[in-house]
Every structure is written in C-alpha cells, then in structure tokens.
Amino acid sequence: MGIKIVNLKHTVAALGCAVLLCGPVGAEQSAKVTDLLEALRTATPEQADAAERDVEREWSRSGSAAMDLLLKRGREALAVGDFNVAIDHLTALTDHAPDFAEGFHARATAYYRADLYGPALDDLETALALNPDNFNAIFGLGVLFQELDQSRRAAELFLRVLAINPHHENAEKALEQLKKSGIGRTL
C-alpha cells in the first residue's frame, strides 16, 4: 500500500508541475471558447455564474449527439451517487471520443468519488492535456494534491484556477482554508 501511495504522490507532483508550467500552450480552442473564457475572466460578480455556465456548456459539446447523451447519462448517474454506472457511461464516451476533454474530466470526477484516485489522476492528466484551461479539472487536481498532503502545490493550482475563473467559489474557499493554515500567504 505504501508504495502505491508514494508512486501516486510522485505522479500527482509531476502532473501538477506540468499543468503549472505548460498552461494553455499548444491548446487548440475555438475562437468562441477563447471569447467565452475572456468574458469569464472579466465578468463582474453578477455576470460570473452565467459566464461560467456558458464556458462549461461549450466544453460539454462533443459534436456528436450520441456522445453528448453518454456525457449526460454519466453526469446523471454521478449526481445520484451511482458511480459504477457513471464510470460505465463515461468509459463508453472516452472510448468513442478520445479527443473530448470533458469526457475524461467527468470520468475523473466519477473515479474520485468512487475513491479510485489513480484512475482519476490519469483522466485528469488526459483532460488537461486536451484542455489546459479546464478550471474545474485543475481544481480537481488541486483537491488531489490536498488529500496527498501537498498543500503548497494545491494552493498553486487553486491560484491557477482563479487566474482563469476569478469567481470560482470552490477554489476561493479552498485557498482561504490553506491560507488559514499558513499556505499561500504573501508577505
């Protein structure tokens, strides 16, 4: 058990460094997503929820009605706590749409909620390779860092989330908790 945890910590550390160093370089995004992300970055607090939903809605479009249905079914199963069914639907999605980042992000969430951190990490790595601006996937990676007692790296990731989406409530709360324990403070 100890060896697996150590290896997972090293893998998480390497992935976190890659996300922080590489950022959006090489990411292929549509002009629409670029515009939506800019609107999100500059949104007022009153506009932020709608702007975030617009970005997430665009990221959830695979270009195939069948793949979108698999994503919807996987998310529905996840919402009711049926993690195995969610993983099954989302695995079918990632098998048939291997370039669709949101499929991997959704499945990473299902794996995480099923306490399968290794597969969750693998899917976050793929999701972020396909879409380095996915602030929710970056947040998920930060949560994994926290759980593996790598608070400084988690804080760096939460700051990256806030650079993309300044109104991300969960990242704000997580960063505030880390600051209370002395992580992420500036002098």
N, C-alpha and C positions, 0 to 999 in steps of 0.2 A: 504494500500500500504506500509506504514512504517513497519508494522510487517513482511511482506513478505521479504522486503529488509534486515531487521535485521536478520531474520532466515537464509536467503541466505548467509549473511556475516558470520554467525556462522558456517554454513555448509561448506562454502569455507575455512574458517580458519581451521576447523578440518581436512578436506581433505588435505590441504596444509601441515599441520603438519605430517599427516600420510605419505605423499609422501616423505617429507624430512627425517623423522626418519626411515622409513622402507626401503626405497631404493629398491634395487633389491633382497632383501632377500626373499626366497621362490619362486622366479620366475623360471618357467620352460622354458628354452630356448634350442633350438637345438644347437649343437656344432657349426654348420655353422653360426648361428646368433651371437654366442659368438665371433667367429673368425672375423666376419664382424664388430662387434662393436669395437673390439680391433684394427682392421685395421683403422677404422674411428677415434678412439682416437689418433692414432699415425700418421695419414695421414699428409702429407705436404699440404700447401695451394693449390698446384697444383693438388693433389690427392683427396682433400676433397669432391668435388662435386660428383665424381664418387663413392667414398666410401659411401657417404650418400645415393645416389640413390640405391646402392647395398643393404644396410640395409632396406630402405623403400620398395624396390621390394620384399625382402624376407618376410617382415612383411605383405605385401599385398597378399600373397599366403595363401588362406584358406585351400587348399587341395581339393577343390571342384570347378569344372569349373562353375557350376551354381551360387555358392556363389561369385566367383570371378567376374562373369558377373554382379551380383547385385551391387557389390562394384564399378565396372567400370561405370555402369549406374548412380549410385548415385553421383559419383565424376563428371561425365559429366554434370549432372543437376546442381550440385553445381557450376561448372565452368561458366555456363551461367546465374547464378542467379535465377534458378528455385528451390527455397529452399523447397517448399512443395513436389515437385516430388522427390527431393533428399532425403528428410526425408522419403517418402514412400518407395523408393527402399532400403534405409539403414535400415529401420524398418523391412522390409521383411528379410533382411540379418541377423540382430541381432536376430530376432525371430527363424530363421532356423539354425544359427551358433552362439549360445550364448557364446561360448568359443573363438571366433575370435575377438581379441582385436581391430584390425584395423577397423572392422565394427562399433564398438562403438566410436572410435576416429573420424571416418569420419562423423558419425551422430552427434557427439558433435559439430563438425565444422558447419554442416548444421543448427543445432539448434541455435548456437551462431550467425550465420549470419542472422538468422530469428528473432533475438532479443529474443530468448527463453532461458534465462540464466539458469533457474532451470533445465530443461531437459539437457542442455549442461553440466552442472555440474555433474548431475547423470551419464551421459555417460562417462565423463572424469574419474570419480571415478571407473567405471567398467573397462574402457580401461586400467587404471593404475594398477588396481588390477590384471588384466590378463597379463599386460606387463609393469612392473615398469620402464623399460629402454626406453620407448617410449618418446624420447626427444621432439617430436612435441606435444604430449599430455601434457607433463609437461609445455612446453612453453604456450600452450593454457590455462592451469590453471593459469600460471603467468599473462597472459593478463586479465583473470577474476579478479585476485587479484588487478591489477592496476585499473580496472574500478570500483572496490568496495573500492577504496582509502586505500588499504593495500599494500603500496609500498614496505615496508621492506620485507614482505613475497614474493612479486613478485620478488624482487631482489634475494632472496634466491633460488627461483625456477629457475630464469634465470641462476644463477651460477651453479645449478644442471644440467641444460641443457648443459652448456658449459663444465662441467666435463665429460659428456657422449660424446658430439659432440663439440669439441673445435672450430669448424669453423661455427657454427650455426649463420648465419648473423643476423637473426631477434632477437635472444637472445642477441647478441653483441650490436646491436643498441638499444634495449630496456634497457639494463643495462647501456649503456652510457647515455641515456636520464635520467634515475633515478639518476645516479651519478651527472649529471649537477644540479639536484635539491637537492643534498646532501645525497641521499640514496645510500648505498652500498660502500661508500668511506672507505678506511682504513687509519688509522693514522700512 
